[in-house]
Amino acid sequence: MSTKTTSKARRQPVRTKTRTTARKTTRGWYDSPWQIAARAIGSAFAIVVIAALAALLVVPRVLGGDSLTVLSGSMEPTFSPGDVVVVKGTDEAKVCNDVSVGQIVTYFPEPNDPTLITHRVIGKTIGTFEDGTSCRLITQGDANSSVDEPVSPAQVRGVFMYGVPGLGWIRQWVSQNPMIVAGIAAAVLIGWGALSSFRKPRTTVVSVPRPQGAGPSGAGAAAPAPTVTYQAPVAEPREQDLRERELAIREREIELRERELAFAMGGRDAVTEAEALLKSAETDEIASDAKHSDSTPNHRNEG
């Protein structure tokens, strides 16, 4: 008697009920090509403004110099009216050694004159002068045909480093109209804040789980939580295959043992039957011999 059993456990995943809700999310900067362009323009403008402020205010202050606006065309085409030049401060005692022919210097035309002149050094006179200095600088504007008066080291304000074209007029207008500049800045900030407040947020539909037995959202509704899907562990296909093969081998062994047992039982019955037949045959032979001896006559020999 053989028994075959095959067990394949298939467990279904446990699923939770979900509901659809809507929530508001802010729009990303990449949602619209116009927004991308606006952000790019705004970033570029901010970078330009920061770089200009650093070039005109930070660098000159760090190097002990200043930034000046060009008002005349005496240095054209090197400088034009409205350009900004940044000069580096220099020590009076080092002017004769540090300043060389070809450099551009900014100097006071007279000791008590606040006006500054920025011209190129075209020559240098070395000697001993009444003010105790050892040189005089000979300067001339690139667009001028005449040479300036000799410049003493005490008159030199600084040595030219770099220039920013066209920014001088803006700087001059800003310095002359500070209230207008403040009003424009305030209007820009208010307008930006108004646009941000009137911008409609985008609605995104998401699915959240609903607890078992919970009704519609209300006073007693549970807080939404992320959807969780539980999957019971399932045996690997290879492991199931090995188990099925092992079960089949065991069933085959049981069947073979049953056959051996049946064969063994059948052999014993045959031996018993043969012994019984043999005993029956011997009994019949003995009985036949006895009967034959009784029927044979006796002969007597006479002498």
PyMOL commands that set and color helices and strands:
alter all, ss='L'
color gray80, all
select helices_A, chain A and resi 33-62+92-98+153-155+167-176+178-198+237-295
alter helices_A, ss='H'
color red, helices_A
select strands_A, chain A and resi 18-25+66-69+84-89+104-107+117-126+135-140+156-164+202-209
alter strands_A, ss='S'
color yellow, strands_A
deselect
rebuild
show_as cartoon
